[in-house]
Amino acid sequence: MIGHELGGRYEIIERIGGGGMALVYKAHDILLGRNVAIKVLRQQFVHDEEFIRRFRREAQSAASLSHPNVVSIYDVGQEDEIHYIVMEYIEGFNLNEIIKERAPLQVEESVRIASQICDALDHAHQNQIIHRDIKPHNILIGRNGRVKVTDFGIARAVTSTTITQTGSVIGSVHYFSPEHAKGVNTGEKSDLYSLGIVIYQMLTATLPFLGESPISVALKHLQEEFDDPRDANPLIPQSVENVILRSMRKNPQERYQSAKEMLKDLETCLLPERRNEPRIHFSEVDVDQTRAMPAIKPVSRGTVSRKRDKSLFDEDDEAEKPVDSGQKKKWVKPTIWISLTLFVLISMVGVIWYVKAMIVVPDVTITNVVNVPEAKAVAELEALGLVIDPIIRTYKEGFDEGVVYEQSKKEGTVVKEGSSIRLSVSTAKPLKVMPDLKTKSFDEAKKDLIDLGVKEENIQPPKSEYSEEPSGKVIRQDPEAKSEFDPATDQIVLTVSQGKEEIKMPDLVGKTQKQAESMLKELGLKLVVEEVADFKNEKGKVIKQWPYDANESVSVGSEVTITVSTGYPPEVLNYTFNVPVAPTEDGKRSKIRIEYTDARNEDGQKKDWGTKTINSTQVFSIDLVLAPNMDAVVYLSRDGELFDTYHISYNDVKNGSVPEAVIPQTDPVLPTEGTEVPEDPNQDPNQDPDNAEDVDTTALKTSDSKHKVAKLDKGNKGNNGNNGKK
């Protein structure tokens, strides 16, 4: 059945119980998306038309019940030869399991459970439905503590048709009412008698009637008195004992007249003023107790006794009429007495035979299913005709998941067919939840793990990493927090902080922005970029780093700000100044050195353009940068002496009015023969003045010098379209 989709709607998940008449499965209602319990009729009854008819009728009647303490009936159906009832699924335990585990229960808890059962019975009785099989197995306790009574639908069908065909009645004989044991019609008061036995068992942990065989138990219900509950449990208040005594009277007329009456008594029995009330007494003799049969007295011929014993079988004659002795046969009265006596004896033998026939079932021998997989063990026991109680599922060390590790009845035990047996099946090993060990020291984390059951050898030596957390604190764990793990086998790895990692700050000045970003990213530093216009550095070059200078210690993850040049401001003018130079004497060699300052010389220092040795007049081009507040000055030296300067104004360049350069005056003084012109000590003899490196300087004021204006073939020009005068 597992995995079968019953009626195209109910997907069978697992078996959760069963009895002599039916098996109970947990299933999922695909249509409504909820779990349900499905009771499936055993195969040996599927061909009994009378049983099936009553099974359906009673199930449909039970479906009309709507009460918070009654398991709801959702559906009744048939698929091929499978007859089933769909019911509400209760997550919890049945009362029989609770009694076995914890009885005797607290008085308050027992009364609370009994009140809810009684409330459910009152609702059923008002709807003309008699349960007839009230016992702890049919009382479910949800996880929220709510009591649910089940098996309303099938109980009447079991009683009326198949009680002689199955051993299911064996499980209920301890809860029979006397009238039930006699096989006569049962009513509402029969349910109340069974409820009284359930209360008795909850409070004393024992049953009122026990015997070597089911028939002996049934006869005790008919003939014997039970021990007072307070003898077994002195903590039971007298008021509660009175409820049990009254509900378990053998004479139905002396019991509660209705479930509502019993419920009212249960609701008030724990009030302080009732706890010590007098014990209830019943004056009438129970009609079901064993009586002696009255003796048959011989009757004298021709004489009629006027004093007759009033027995159960006497007729009530108001007066005797004279009888003609000739007409009256002397043998008539003895014949009547003998006939009545034989009838009573035959009836009693018939009742005993009937009860015995209902209860006697074949014996079976329990087999050993320990260490056997659950499905195989269940099939083996069911093949013997045994009923499997709800399986206990807990982890058992040494047993694989899904394997039976214990059975309630030992191998070789002889029981009746239809007897119940409980199996304990091992589940997967329960795992524990890993606690959050972060921010704790390694020693603290280790102690917590050992307290949780982790073996010390399973805790690996800690790993160390740099982090923002203080040194020595756990920053990572494996397994992760809140994940499940096995303390006995799993290896625990903790990573501990070394504090922040310290590195040396690189020198970023002069690097491009892209180079700086790459270097900082590789070192794990955060980059912030600021941009400024700059005359000294070309666009994209780093001109400043902050707050860490080169080679300064810095923590990984720290933030570094770099200032990147965006190049010259838009108002800057680039200007090429053509300066004419001449030797001291035509044909003679003279060493010419040119220096300048412009907008790039913020510190005011001259920048060397280069040195040239010439022997004729030449013109050299000097590239200058001018800003609105920074003019340019060109310094011309010949043979080591400054002999001329040129001041180039920003406004002149912008307006195209730069004065024309002049050819320097030739010095008539010639050097003596054999004397060399002194070389500039800062000049590289192999340097090409056209390739001389620019050095930023600030503008200098020019001094007036005498010069002579000359006409040049090449004029001074500005890059922005502003031409100087030729």
Secondary structure as GFF3:
##gff-version 3
##sequence-region A 1 726
A	DSSP	beta_strand	5	6	.	.	.	ID=ss1
A	DSSP	beta_strand	10	18	.	.	.	ID=ss2
A	DSSP	beta_strand	22	29	.	.	.	ID=ss3
A	DSSP	beta_strand	34	41	.	.	.	ID=ss4
A	DSSP	three_ten_helix	43	45	.	.	.	ID=ss5
A	DSSP	alpha_helix	49	63	.	.	.	ID=ss6
A	DSSP	beta_strand	73	79	.	.	.	ID=ss7
A	DSSP	beta_strand	82	88	.	.	.	ID=ss8
A	DSSP	beta_strand	92	94	.	.	.	ID=ss9
A	DSSP	alpha_helix	95	102	.	.	.	ID=ss10
A	DSSP	alpha_helix	107	126	.	.	.	ID=ss11
A	DSSP	three_ten_helix	136	138	.	.	.	ID=ss12
A	DSSP	beta_strand	139	142	.	.	.	ID=ss13
A	DSSP	beta_strand	147	149	.	.	.	ID=ss14
A	DSSP	alpha_helix	152	161	.	.	.	ID=ss15
A	DSSP	three_ten_helix	168	175	.	.	.	ID=ss16
A	DSSP	alpha_helix	178	182	.	.	.	ID=ss17
A	DSSP	alpha_helix	188	204	.	.	.	ID=ss18
A	DSSP	alpha_helix	214	223	.	.	.	ID=ss19
A	DSSP	alpha_helix	229	232	.	.	.	ID=ss20
A	DSSP	alpha_helix	238	247	.	.	.	ID=ss21
A	DSSP	three_ten_helix	252	254	.	.	.	ID=ss22
A	DSSP	alpha_helix	259	268	.	.	.	ID=ss23
A	DSSP	alpha_helix	332	359	.	.	.	ID=ss24
A	DSSP	beta_strand	363	365	.	.	.	ID=ss25
A	DSSP	alpha_helix	374	383	.	.	.	ID=ss26
A	DSSP	beta_strand	387	388	.	.	.	ID=ss27
A	DSSP	beta_strand	392	394	.	.	.	ID=ss28
A	DSSP	beta_strand	404	407	.	.	.	ID=ss29
A	DSSP	beta_strand	414	416	.	.	.	ID=ss30
A	DSSP	beta_strand	420	421	.	.	.	ID=ss31
A	DSSP	beta_strand	423	426	.	.	.	ID=ss32
A	DSSP	beta_strand	432	433	.	.	.	ID=ss33
A	DSSP	alpha_helix	442	451	.	.	.	ID=ss34
A	DSSP	three_ten_helix	456	458	.	.	.	ID=ss35
A	DSSP	beta_strand	463	465	.	.	.	ID=ss36
A	DSSP	beta_strand	474	478	.	.	.	ID=ss37
A	DSSP	beta_strand	484	485	.	.	.	ID=ss38
A	DSSP	beta_strand	493	497	.	.	.	ID=ss39
A	DSSP	beta_strand	502	504	.	.	.	ID=ss40
A	DSSP	alpha_helix	513	523	.	.	.	ID=ss41
A	DSSP	beta_strand	526	532	.	.	.	ID=ss42
A	DSSP	beta_strand	542	546	.	.	.	ID=ss43
A	DSSP	beta_strand	553	555	.	.	.	ID=ss44
A	DSSP	beta_strand	559	565	.	.	.	ID=ss45
A	DSSP	beta_strand	573	581	.	.	.	ID=ss46
A	DSSP	beta_strand	590	597	.	.	.	ID=ss47
A	DSSP	beta_strand	607	614	.	.	.	ID=ss48
A	DSSP	beta_strand	618	626	.	.	.	ID=ss49
A	DSSP	beta_strand	632	638	.	.	.	ID=ss50
A	DSSP	beta_strand	641	648	.	.	.	ID=ss51
A	DSSP	alpha_helix	650	655	.	.	.	ID=ss52
A	DSSP	beta_strand	662	663	.	.	.	ID=ss53
A	DSSP	three_ten_helix	689	691	.	.	.	ID=ss54
A	DSSP	beta_strand	708	709	.	.	.	ID=ss55
A	DSSP	beta_strand	717	718	.	.	.	ID=ss56
###
